[in-house]
């Protein structure tokens, strides 16, 4: 299968925009499809830009035909765990019906392969004390509607591979973090909920002090451990997943993480080092549903995709994120092509 042009739904978002850049760097042509409800027009510097709702199968079909799309990388969706608890209907609608519309458009236009942006949230609470690294075979028991909707989308993709002969590659991220070292791209959510950017905001005096949720976990310093993976390493994994040979099921899933856990307190120390400031924080009670440790076993991605992390040390991740935050927030170069 020769792939030249790739539809990137949600390509104006954080990981999607980094992946569009990685596609262009690999000699492929990205076509970004986004409604800009969460993404940024300024982040679309590589390839064409199309405005559209991911649930609009007719629009998706037109775009796939017009641009002669060879494969799809599907990012478009909602990601805020807390919001999924208070507005579950939105997450089920966009995260599941969006996938259904993309798959329908693929069937209509003969596009064979989807690479799907999934999450470690499909695993939920690890069994036992949570100290083992998670493999792809770990029990799937999401704790919130976000994880539920992502797992349902994975199952819908797998069903399409069986029923229609499509190909599906699912990439389950652990904690995406960092920014492109060029300074062109970075994490800029309207309502930020991720630890590293929140810690940087606190250290620079641009946001409130952090709350460390729990100090009595069975970890070396009592704080939760998480696996942080650089967004540029994630982007490269998507490019590799476009052409990876699949077995007879035409479906596969891979964990994407560094395989190393860092505690909340270690993250704060790394932010202190990168900013040369002291990050203000207070210790609060545990949050319900927070496991002690969530760390990936990325061995399958290494063996099958040939994927290795290159910038996923905690110090590199935080240094790139700090450099991005200190730069103009949306100081991007002009868009390459006009809006379709």
C-alpha positions in Angstrom: 0.0 0.0 0.0 1.5 3.3 -1.1 0.5 6.3 1.1 1.0 9.8 -0.1 -1.8 11.9 1.2 -3.1 11.6 4.8 -6.3 13.0 6.3 -5.5 14.2 9.8 -8.8 14.8 11.7 -8.2 17.1 14.6 -4.9 18.1 13.0 -5.1 21.7 14.5 -4.9 20.3 18.0 -1.9 19.5 20.2 -0.8 16.1 19.1 -2.5 16.4 15.7 -0.4 19.5 14.7 2.8 17.8 15.7 1.9 14.8 13.7 1.1 16.9 10.6 4.6 18.3 10.8 6.0 14.8 11.2 4.1 13.6 8.1 5.5 16.5 6.1 9.0 15.8 7.4 8.6 12.2 6.1 7.6 13.4 2.6 3.9 12.8 3.0 1.1 15.3 2.4 -1.2 16.0 5.4 -4.7 17.4 5.0 -5.9 18.8 8.3 -9.7 18.5 9.0 -10.8 20.4 12.1 -13.7 22.4 13.3 -11.3 24.6 15.5 -13.5 24.2 18.6 -10.3 23.2 20.4 -7.5 23.4 17.8 -5.8 26.5 16.5 -5.7 27.7 12.9 -2.2 29.0 13.5 -1.0 25.5 14.2 -1.8 24.4 10.7 1.5 25.1 8.8 1.9 21.8 6.9 -0.5 20.8 4.1 -4.1 21.9 3.4 -6.7 23.0 6.0 -10.3 22.0 5.8 -13.0 23.3 8.2 -15.5 20.6 9.1 -17.4 18.6 11.8 -16.0 15.2 12.4 -19.5 13.8 12.7 -20.4 15.0 9.2 -19.9 11.9 7.0 -21.0 13.7 3.8 -18.4 16.4 4.3 -15.7 13.8 5.1 -16.5 11.8 2.0 -16.2 14.9 -0.2 -12.9 15.8 1.4 -11.5 12.3 1.1 -12.5 12.2 -2.6 -11.3 15.7 -3.4 -7.8 15.2 -1.9 -7.4 11.6 -3.0 -6.8 10.5 0.6 -4.8 7.3 1.1 -5.1 6.9 4.9 -6.6 8.6 7.9 -5.1 9.5 11.3 -8.0 10.2 13.6 -7.4 12.6 16.5 -10.6 14.7 16.6 -12.4 14.2 19.9 -12.8 15.4 23.4 -10.2 14.6 26.0 -11.0 16.2 29.4 -11.7 13.4 31.9 -13.5 15.6 34.4 -15.7 17.1 31.8 -16.6 13.7 30.5 -18.2 12.9 34.0 -20.3 16.0 34.0 -21.2 16.0 30.2 -21.0 12.3 29.2 -23.4 12.7 26.2 -20.9 15.1 24.5 -18.1 12.6 24.7 -20.2 9.7 23.5 -21.5 11.8 20.6 -18.2 13.2 19.4 -15.8 10.5 20.3 -17.9 7.6 19.1 -20.1 9.1 16.4 -17.1 10.9 15.0 -15.3 7.6 14.5 -18.4 6.1 12.9 -18.6 9.0 10.4 -14.9 8.7 9.5 -15.2 4.9 9.0 -18.3 5.4 6.9 -16.5 8.0 4.7 -13.6 5.6 4.3 -15.9 2.8 3.1 -17.4 5.2 0.5 -14.1 6.3 -0.9 -12.1 3.2 -0.6 -9.6 4.5 2.0 -8.2 1.4 3.7 -6.3 2.3 6.8 -7.1 4.3 10.0 -4.6 5.1 12.7 -6.6 6.0 15.8 -5.6 8.2 18.7 -6.6 6.3 21.8 -5.6 6.5 25.5 -4.3 4.5 28.5 -7.6 5.5 30.1 -9.1 2.4 28.5 -7.3 0.4 31.2 -8.8 2.1 34.2 -7.5 1.0 37.6 -4.6 -1.4 37.3 -5.0 -4.7 39.1 -3.2 -5.2 42.4 -1.1 -2.3 43.6 -0.6 -0.9 40.1 3.1 -1.2 40.3 3.5 -3.3 37.1 3.9 -1.7 33.7 0.8 -2.1 31.6 0.8 -4.3 28.4 -1.8 -4.2 25.7 -3.4 -7.3 27.2 -4.2 -5.6 30.5 -7.8 -5.6 31.6 -9.9 -2.9 29.9 -12.1 -1.3 32.6 -12.4 2.5 32.1 -13.2 4.7 35.1 -14.9 7.5 33.2 -17.0 8.3 30.1 -13.8 9.5 28.3 -12.2 6.1 28.6 -15.5 4.4 27.9 -16.0 6.3 24.7 -12.4 5.6 23.5 -12.7 1.9 24.2 -16.0 1.8 22.4 -14.4 3.5 19.4 -11.6 1.0 19.4 -14.1 -1.8 19.3 -16.0 -0.1 16.5 -12.9 0.1 14.4 -12.1 -3.5 15.1 -15.6 -4.5 14.0 -15.1 -2.6 10.7 -11.8 -4.5 10.0 -13.8 -7.7 10.3 -16.9 -6.6 8.4 -15.4 -4.4 5.6 -11.8 -5.3 5.4 -10.5 -2.0 6.6 -7.3 -1.7 8.5 -7.1 -0.2 12.0 -4.1 0.7 14.2 -4.9 1.9 17.7 -2.2 3.9 19.6 -2.8 4.2 23.3 -1.0 7.2 24.7 0.0 7.5 28.3 0.9 11.2 29.2 1.6 13.3 26.2 3.8 16.2 27.1 6.4 18.7 25.8 6.6 20.8 22.7 8.3 20.8 19.3 11.9 22.0 19.9 11.6 24.4 16.9 9.2 26.5 19.0 6.5 26.5 16.3 4.2 24.2 18.1 3.2 23.4 21.7 0.4 22.6 24.2 -2.2 25.4 24.3 -5.5 24.1 25.6 -8.2 26.7 26.5 -8.8 24.9 29.7 -5.6 23.2 30.7 -5.8 20.1 32.9 -2.3 18.5 32.4 0.3 18.5 35.1 3.3 19.8 33.3 1.8 22.9 31.8 0.0 23.7 35.0 3.2 23.3 37.0 5.0 25.7 34.5 2.2 28.2 34.9 2.5 28.1 38.6 6.3 28.4 38.6 6.2 31.4 36.3 3.5 33.1 38.4 1.0 32.8 35.6 -1.4 30.5 37.3 -2.4 29.3 40.8 -0.3 27.0 43.0 -0.5 23.3 42.3 -2.3 20.8 44.4 -0.5 17.5 44.8 -3.3 15.0 45.2 -2.1 12.4 47.8 1.2 11.9 49.5 0.7 8.4 50.9 0.8 6.2 47.8 3.0 3.1 47.8 5.6 4.9 45.7 9.2 6.1 46.6 8.0 9.6 47.6 4.4 8.9 48.3 3.1 10.7 45.1 1.5 9.2 42.1 3.8 7.9 39.3 2.9 8.5 35.6 4.6 7.8 32.3 5.4 10.9 30.3 6.1 10.7 26.5 7.2 13.5 24.3 4.7 14.7 21.8 7.3 14.5 19.0 7.9 10.9 19.8 4.2 10.3 19.7 4.0 12.0 16.3 6.7 9.8 14.8 4.8 6.7 16.0 1.8 7.8 13.9 3.9 8.0 10.8 5.3 4.5 11.5 1.8 3.1 12.1 0.6 4.2 8.6 2.5 1.4 6.8 3.1 -1.3 9.5 2.0 -4.7 8.1 -0.9 -6.1 10.1 -1.9 -9.8 10.7 -5.0 -11.5 9.4 -7.3 -9.5 11.8 -6.2 -6.3 10.1 -6.2 -4.6 13.5 -3.6 -4.0 16.2 -3.1 -1.8 19.3 0.0 -0.4 20.8 0.9 1.4 24.0 3.0 4.5 23.6 5.0 5.6 26.6 8.5 5.9 27.8 8.2 2.9 30.1 9.5 5.0 33.0 7.4 6.4 35.8 7.9 9.9 37.3 6.1 11.1 40.3 4.3 14.4 40.6 7.1 15.6 42.9 9.7 14.7 40.4 7.8 16.7 37.7 7.8 19.7 40.1 11.5 19.4 40.6 12.1 19.2 36.8 10.0 22.4 36.4 12.0 24.1 39.1 15.2 23.3 37.3 14.0 24.4 33.9 12.4 27.6 35.1 15.0 28.4 37.8 12.1 29.1 40.1 10.3 27.3 42.9 6.9 25.9 41.9 4.4 26.7 44.6 2.3 23.7 45.6 0.1 22.3 48.4 -0.6 18.7 49.3 -4.2 17.6 49.3 -6.1 14.4 49.7 -6.1 11.6 47.2 -8.5 11.9 44.2 -10.9 9.1 43.9 -9.9 6.7 41.1 -6.2 7.8 40.9 -4.0 4.7 40.7 -0.6 4.8 42.4 1.2 4.1 39.1 0.3 4.2 35.4 3.3 3.2 33.3 3.4 1.7 29.8 5.1 -1.4 28.6 6.0 -0.1 25.2 7.8 -3.3 24.0 5.2 -4.2 21.3 5.5 -0.8 19.7 9.3 -1.2 19.7 9.1 -4.7 18.2 6.4 -4.2 15.6 6.5 -0.5 14.7 10.2 -0.1 15.2 9.4 2.9 17.5 11.9 4.3 20.0 11.5 7.4 22.1 14.1 10.1 21.4 13.1 13.1 23.5 11.0 11.5 26.3 13.4 12.1 29.2 11.6 14.2 31.8 14.2 16.9 31.6 13.9 17.2 27.8 10.1 17.2 28.0 9.9 19.9 30.6 12.6 22.0 28.9 10.8 22.0 25.6 7.5 22.8 27.4 9.0 25.7 29.3 10.6 27.1 26.1 7.3 27.0 24.3 5.5 28.7 27.2 8.0 31.5 27.3 7.6 32.1 23.6 4.7 34.0 22.0 1.7 31.8 22.5 0.6 31.7 18.9 3.7 33.0 17.1 3.3 30.6 14.2 4.5 31.2 10.7 1.8 31.8 8.0 -0.4 29.0 6.9 1.1 27.2 3.9 -2.1 26.7 1.8 -5.5 28.4 1.7 -8.5 27.0 3.5 -10.3 24.6 1.3 
